[in-house]
Amino acid sequence: MSDDKLELVGIGSMVLDRMHRTRRVLGPNEKGLLDDVDTGGPVQTCIGGVLLNQVGWAALFGTRVGLFGRQGDDDAGRTLRAAMKQAGIETSLDLTGSASSLAEIFVDAEGERAIYMAAGATAETTPAHVREDHADFIARGERLTTEVSQLPLDATLEALKVAHEHGLETVVDLDVLPSDAVQGLGDRETLEAVLHEADVLKPTALAARELFPEVDALEALVAAIRDEYGVSTVVLTDGERGSLLGDEAGTRWIAAYPANAVVDTTGAGDAFFGGFLAGQALGLAVEDAAKLGNACGAACVERMGAFPEAADALRARALELYDGPASTDPRWASLAAASATEPVPGAAGRLALDVAARELSALAERHDGVSLQAAAELIEAAEAAGGRVHVTGVGKPEHVAHYGASLLSSTGIPATFLHATESLHGSLGQVVPGDVVIAISNSGTTSECLLAVHAIRDYGGKLIAVTGGLSSPLAEAADVTLDAGVKEEGGPLGLAPRASVAAEILVIAALGAVLQERRGLDKNDYASRHPAGALGKQARGE
């Protein structure tokens, strides 16, 4: 394969998932409380979307993959693109869409879920966009994968036609009911044309039953789909039963692998299909590719979210479950060796450092400097009116706040630490109307912090939020919000604040750098604030 060639190119949903924990999925006219997710608070933001999940899992096994389509030039889009870059997914994206896709996902105690989607830019994709903007990118692929989920049916059909014109095999994931697709994405005639253009089709069991309501057995459904649409391979997943494969060799079940615990079934089918396509790209027989897909599906349900952000751990888990023959592709041996479970000195520490490095790289990718400049201007306006800067937080962010106040003061921005809980018992008096308070909270939902924030706002203070909860109550209360979000903390449990603390520290340090540059602080100014110590000597040239 040439250096320019991609084994799999795809177009479809690329979504920022907002995950919620609930004791059960509610019906009409019901109310219920949300439980906290693993990261604290009621919301965990994850990377998702049928195609992005699928291609991400394929990339996990060294498959050369690419995604094309439309996104918004917004915070959600920047987060998604940073995740794609980290996963090694090549992209050809038009960023003129109105907004990037979002999904609200409610997961119950059994790991089952309800999903509400806002397709955004994906729904704005037209056949002209596909052919005029992306035909050359499609031509680089060996296979095209697409969906019936969020992408308009006419755009899906055009992508399939362009792929066939360039000699690519085509793959379609029928992820929603045909009736819903007709109602929300196009018409029945176009849906039928999409299904006829598929060389490989993965319908959900519910979608397959709606296509042929008179057929009961899943095996007969798979055969009926092949006969009706001329599809060479049909693969269907059915939870704990496994996957059902239908091709010219007949119809057969590939048994599922048992998960240690079912935490979240979101995207299990996407993980299966990504593993299946990767297995075929690596030269596995179709049954063994389905086994690899089943292993990916089992690994996926053992944690929250569908996209394989914890790449090394998820790959290792999938390969641990997989009991088929090894691929002869050289990539397989290197992946298997990298996933070996031999003890490594300080492995947990090395993983924590790796996670932090990835998270900080993704954070830097998302920041365009606009919010940092807005925060600097808010502080400068307050100082010009005689106001001051305070920094606050609760828990681990309290320690970050001490550091932040010290760093800002040492680089020309006088700042003091404000104790959040004590501020509710008199210490709020250190703030006067017009002062700026920098409030730090990973989730943006910490109750003690929010009580202090509301008191500060009522008292006339301005607010800069440093948080990973960009839609949190803290962010909503702020004049300016600085993104300090991470997806993983690192460490054996993934719970203790590690990467998030590093992100908060560096975001405040970045704000200090902006202010320092705008004020023209030089080495003499710096030295005057450091009359002792190595840094003071260095600033004075001693």
N, C-alpha and C positions, 0 to 999 in steps of 0.2 A: 504494500500500500504506500502511495506517495506521501510525502510529508504534509501535503495540503489536504489530503483526503480525510474525511470523517466517517466513522463506521455507523453513526446514528445522528441524524438531524431531526429536530422536532419543532412543532409550533402548537401552542395551546396555553393552558392556564399556568400562570406564574403568580403565586398568591402569598400575601403576608397573612398567616393564620393567627388569630387571637383565640387562645385556648382557655376554656373555663372548666372547672370541676363542679359537677352537680351530683346530688345523691341519686337523682333519676331525671330522665328527659321528660319535660313537662308537656302536657296536652293543652288544648285550647282553654283559655280563661283560668289557667292555673298560675300560682305564684310559688316560688321556691327560693331558698338561700343558696348562694354559691359558696363552695369550700375554697380554701386557699390552694393554689397550685404549688408545685415543688419549689419554685423560686420565691414564694411569699406573695401575699396579696391574691386577688381574684383572677388575674389575667397573666398568661404566659404567651409571649409573642414568639412564633415559630415560622420558619420558612415552609412553604407548601405550594399546592397546586398540582393537579394530576400530571401534567407533562414535566414540570420542574422536579417533582418527586421521582418520577419514573427515570428521567435522564440522570438525576443525581445518583440514584442507586446503580444505574448502568456504569457511571463514571467511577464508582467505588471499586470496580474490578478492572480498571485500566482501559475501559472502552473509550475511544476517542469520540466525543459527543459535542453537539452544538445545538443551541436554541435560537430561534428567530421569532420576530413578531413585534408587538407594540407594548409599550409601558408608559407610565407617567414619569416625568422628571420631578419626582417628589421623594420625601423621606422613605416611604415604603419601597419605592423603586430602587433607591440607592441601597437599601438594606438587602433587597433581593439580588441586585447585581453584585454586591460584595460577596454574598454567599455563593453565587455562580462562579465568580472568579476563584474563590477559595477552593471550590470543588473541582476546578479544572474544566469547567464547561465553557466552550467558546460561544460567543454571542454575536448576533447581527440584529440589533434592536433599534426600532424607531421610537424615540422618546417624546413624541408629540401627542400622546394620548392624554385624555382628560385627567386620569388618575390611575395609579396601579391597583391591581386587584386585591381585595380584602375578603376574609372569611371569618365569621364568628362561629366557633366550634364548641359545642357543649358535650362533655364526656361524662358518662355516669359511672357508678361504682363498679360496674362489670366491664368497663372499657368500651361500651357501645356509645354511639354519638349521634348528634343532630348537627347539621351544617347549614349555615345561611351564607350565601355568597353574593358579593358585589363584584361583577366581572370587570368593571372599569374599562381600561384601554383594550383588553382582550376582546370585549364585545364590540369595539369600534373597528376591528380589523376587517378590511374588505378584500375581495378577490384581486383588485388592482394593487393593493399593498403587497399581497403575496407575490404576484407575478412581476411587478415592476421593481420592487425593492429587494426581493429575496430570492429570485430565480437562480442567480449565480451561487448563492450560499447553498441552496438545495442541491444544485448540481455537484457540489463537493461531497455529498453523502453517498453511502452505499445503501442505506435504508432511511426512509422517512417515517417518523412516528407522529401521530396526531390524535385528536380526541373528539368525542361528542360530549361536551361538558359545559364550557363557557364560550368557546370560539364559535362565531356564526357558521352555520352549515355551508353557506356559499364559499366562505373563506377556507373552510376545511376541504371542501371539494376541489377548489382551485389548487391548494397545496398538493393534493393527491394527484391531480392531473399533471402538474408541473413535474412532480417526482417521476411519474410513469414516462413522461416525455424524455426524461434524462436517464431512463433505465434503472431507477431505484425500485427496490421492493418497498411496499407500503404496509404500514401497521396502523390500526385504528383501535382506540380504547373507547368502547361505548359505555360511558360512565354514568349516564342518566337514563331514565325511562324514555323510550321513543316518543311517547305522548308529550312529555315535558320538553324534549328537544324540538318537536314540531311547534309547540306553543311559544317557546322562548328563543329559539335559535334559527328558525327558518320554516320550511314546509316539508310535507311528507315526501314529495317528489325528490327534493334535494337530499333528504336523509337516505332514501332508497339508493340514490346515485352514490352517496358516500360509502354505503355498505358494499355496493357492487365494486367500488374502486379498491377495496381493502384486499391485500394478499394475506395478511394476518389480522384476525379480529379477536379482541378480548371484550366480550360483553359481560356485564354483571348478570348474575342469575335472574334478578328481577327483570332486567331489560330483555333477556332472552325469552323469558316466559311471556312478556307482553308482545313480543314479535310473533310468537306462535302459541296463543293461549289454549289451543286445542291439544297441545302436546304436553304430557305430564313429566316423563322422565327426563332428567338433564342430559343423559346420553343421547336420547332421541332429539332433544332440542339442538344439541351441537351438530348432529347429522343434518337436521333440517336447515340450519343456518348455512352449512357448507353447500348443500344442494341448491338452496334458493338464491344465494348471492355469489356462488362460484368462488368462495374463499378457500384458499389452499390449506390454511391452518386456523382452527378456532381453539382458543384456550380460555377456560372459564374457572374462576376461583369460587370455592364454597366453604370458607372459614376452616373449621377444625377438620373437615373431611379432606381438604387438600385441593388440588387443581385437576381439572378434567381437560384432556387433550384430544383433539379430533383432527386427523389429517388423512392422507391417502392410505395410511397403514391401519386406520380404524380409530375407535374411540377407547380411551383407557384413563383410569384414575391414577394420579401420582399422589401418594399419601403425604399428608401434612406432617411437619415436625412439631412436637409439643413445645410451647413456650413455657418458660419458667413461671411467668405470671403475665396475665393480660392486663396491661395498664391502659392502653389506648389503641383502638383498632383503626384510627384515622390513617388512611394512606397505606394500609397493609396490602391492598391490591396493587397500588402503584409500586410498592417495594417489590412485590412478586414479579410484576411485569418488567421492571428494570433489571432485576436479577436474571429473569428468563432471557431477555434480549442480550444481556451481557454474556450469558452462558453460550448462546448461539454465536456471538461475535468471537468468543474464545474457542470455538470449534467443538463444543460439547454436542453430543447427540440430543435430539429434541427432548427426550424423556429426562436426560440428565440436566438440561437447561431448565426444565420445569422443576426438578429437585432443587437446583440452586435458587430458583425463584421462590419456592416454598420456604427455603431456609431464610431468605431475606424477609419474607412476610412474617415469619416467627420472630426474627430479631427485631423487626420494626414494632411489633405490638408490645414489646417488653419495656417501652419507654414512651414518654409524651412526645407527640409530634411525628411527622411523616418523613421529612427530608433528613438524609443521613449526615447531620452536622458533626456528630461524634464519629468521624469516618473510620478511624483505626479500630475502635472498639466494636463498631457494628460489622465491619468486614470480618474481624476475627470471630465474632459470634456466628455470623452466617457460615463461615468456613468450618467452624466447630460443629455445626448442625449438619452440614452437607455430608452425605455418605456415598455419593456417586464417585465415579472415576475422575482422576485429575485430568485437566486439559493438557494437551501437548504444546499449547501456546507458551512461549517463554515467560509471558507475563504472569501466568498462573503460579509457576514455581517461586517467583520473586514475591508475589502477594502472600502465598502460603508461608514462606519463610518469615516475612515481616509480621505475620499474624501468629507465629509460634508463641506458645505460652510459657517458654522457659523464663525463670526468674531473671530479672534485670536489676542490677543495683540501683536503688533510688528511683524505680520506675514511676511511682506515684508522683514524686517530685518533678521528674522530667515531663510527665504528662501535664502536670499543673502549669509548668513553664510553657509547654507547647500550646496549651489551651489559651493561656494569657496572651501569647504572641499572636495567635490567630485572631483572638477577639479584638486586640488593640489594632491590628492591621485592618480588620473590618471596620472598626470605629473610625480610623483615619480616613478610610475610603468614603464613609458616609458624610463626613464633615466637609463642607465647602467653604467654611470661614464666615458665612453670612451671620449665623447665630452668635458666633464669638464676637464679631464686630458690633452687633446689636447690643450684646451684654456690656461691652466696653463703653459704648456710647451712653447707655443707661447710667453706668457708674460715673462717667465724666459729667453728665448733666446733674447728677445728684451732688457731686463734689463742688461743681460751680455754684450751686445754691447753698453751700455750706453743709451738705449732708456727708455721711460717713458710710463705710462698708462693714458689714458684719457677716460672719459665716457660721452656719448651724447645721446640726444633724443629730440623729438618734441612733444608738447602737454603734456599729463599726463606722458609719458615716460621721459620728461625733469625733472620732480620732482623725478622720480625713479633714473635718472642719478645722480642728486645731492646726493641722499642717497647712491647710489652705490659707488661714489668716496669717500664719507666720511667713509663708512664702510670699504672699502679696505684699506684706509689710516690708520684707527685705528687698523687694524689687521696685519700691517707689509707690506702692498703693497702700496707704495706711488702712489696716483692717483689724478687727477684733473678733474673738470667738464669742458666740452667743449660745448659752446653754438652753436647749429647746424646752425642756421640762421646767427649768427654773424661770424661764421667761413667762410662764403662766402663773408664777408666784412672786412677781415683783421685778424680776430681772429685765422684763420688757422695757423698763425705764431707761435702759442704755440706748434704746432706739428712739429717735425723734422722727416726726413726720418728714418724709422726703429721703430718709436713709434707704440704702439698698441692703437687703439681706440675701445672701446666697444660701439656699437651702438644698441639702444633699440627701437623697433617698434613692436607693436602687429601684424599688418598686414604685415609688411615688404614692404609696397608700398607707405608710406607717402612721398610725392614729395619733401618736404623740407629736410627730412632726407636723401633721396637718392641723392639729389644734394650735400649735405655735404659729403656723403660717397664717391661719385665719385671724389670729390675734394681731399679728404684724400688719396684715392688710387693713384690718379695722382701725389700727392705730396710725395709718397713713404711710406705712413703709412700702417701698418698691421691692419686687421679688424676682430673683433669678433662680430657676430650678435647675439642678444638676441631677439627672435621673435617667434610668432606662425605661421608665414608664411614660412614653411620649403622649399617651392618651389618659394618663392618670389624673386624679384630683389635684395633685401637686402641680402638674404641668398646666392644668386648666386654670389654676389660681395665679400662675406666674405671668410677669410682664415679658420675660424671655426664658425660653427653655433650651438648655444645652444637653444634647444627647450623650449619655454615658452608658448606653445599654450594652449588655453582653448576653449571649445565648447560653453559654456554659461557664461555670465557675472554676472547673478543675478540681482535683482532689478526689479521693476514693469515693465519697458520697455525692459529690457535686453540689453540696448544700452550703458549706461555709463560704462567706464572701472572700473571694480571692481575686478573680479577674475583674469583678465589678468594682472592688476597691481600687485596683490599679487604674481602671478606666476613669473613676471619679477623680483620683489624684491628677492624672494627666490632663483631663479636661480643664480642671482649675489651673494647672500649670500653663496650659495653652492660653487660657484667658489672661493670665498674668503676663505672658509673652506679648500678647496683642497690646495690652495696656503699657507695658514697658517700652515697646517700640514707639507707640504713639506719643509717649512723654519724652522720648529721647534720652532715657536714662543711660549714662555712660559709666565707664569704669570708676571715675572719681566719685560719682554719686553712689555707686555700689559700695566702694571702699568706705565712704563716710558712714554707711550703715553697718559696716563690719570692722570695727576698730581692732578686733582680735581674731585669731584663728587663721587657718590655712587659706580660706577663701579671701579674707581681707588682705593677707600678704600677696596673694596672686593678683588681686585687683590693683594693688599698689605697685606691682612689678617687683616685689622684694624677693 
